[in-house]
């Protein structure tokens, strides 16, 4: 609808073995899910193998830095839960 802002959807990030990063756990970063390098509270990311991460960008997740779907209303069933992550459904 015009004038309505779209929800801030999670980021799917591919991380490689040996890659390092710092992810925000407090939800106060304007650049979620990333954390400034001087932050003592960040979650140091050092994957041992390639993987895909679903990272929170709205700051509402109860398990930051990972998305738990809190940006959308509750849904029952596997299919309904996955549909929460897409616009226009």
N, C-alpha and C positions, 0 to 999 in steps of 0.2 A: 504494500500500500504506500502511496506517496507520503513523504514526511516521516515514515516509520523507519528506524534504523534496523538493519539486519543483525541477528545475534552474532557475537564474536565466536566463531567456530574453532575447534581445536586444530592444532597443527600436527600433521603426520610428518615425522622426521625420520629419515634413514640415517643410522649411525653405523660407522664401520669399525672394525677391530683396530685398536690402537689410537683411535680418534679421542680427543679429550674435550670436555666442555664443562660449563658451570650452569646449572639450572636453578631457577628461583623457587624457593619453597614457601616464602612468606606471602606471596600474592601482591606485594606492593610495588613491583617493578613496572615502569611504563612500557617495558619491552618484553613482557612475558612471552615465552617461558624462559628467556635467557636472563642471566644474572651478571652484574658487573664483575670483572675479574678481581676487584678488591673486596668483595663481599665475603665475610666470614661465615655466613649462614647458608650459603648456596650448597646445592647437592653436586658433588664432583662426579661427572659422567666419564667413565673409563670402560667402555664395553669390551668384552673378550671376544665377541663375535658380532657379525653384522646383524642388525635387528631394526624393526620399525617401532617407533614410540608414538603414542598419542598424547600430546602435550597440551596442557591447559593454557589458554590465552585470555580467559575472562577473569581469572582469579577467584572463582567460586568453588572450585574443586576442594573436597575435603582431603584429597591425597596429592596435593601439589608436589612436584610439578606435573604430575600425570592427570589427564582428564578423566573425571568420573561421570560425566554427563550432567553435572549440576546446572549447566547453562540452559537446560531444557526441562520441561515438566516431566514428572515420573511417567514411565511407560511399562506396561506388562508384556512379557514375552520377548524372545530374542529378536525377532524381526522388528517389532515396534521400538526396541531400544536402539537398534542400528539406524532406523529412520530418523531419530532425533538429530543426527549429525548432518543432515542434508537439507538444503533450502527447498521450498516449493513442493514438499510432499504433503 
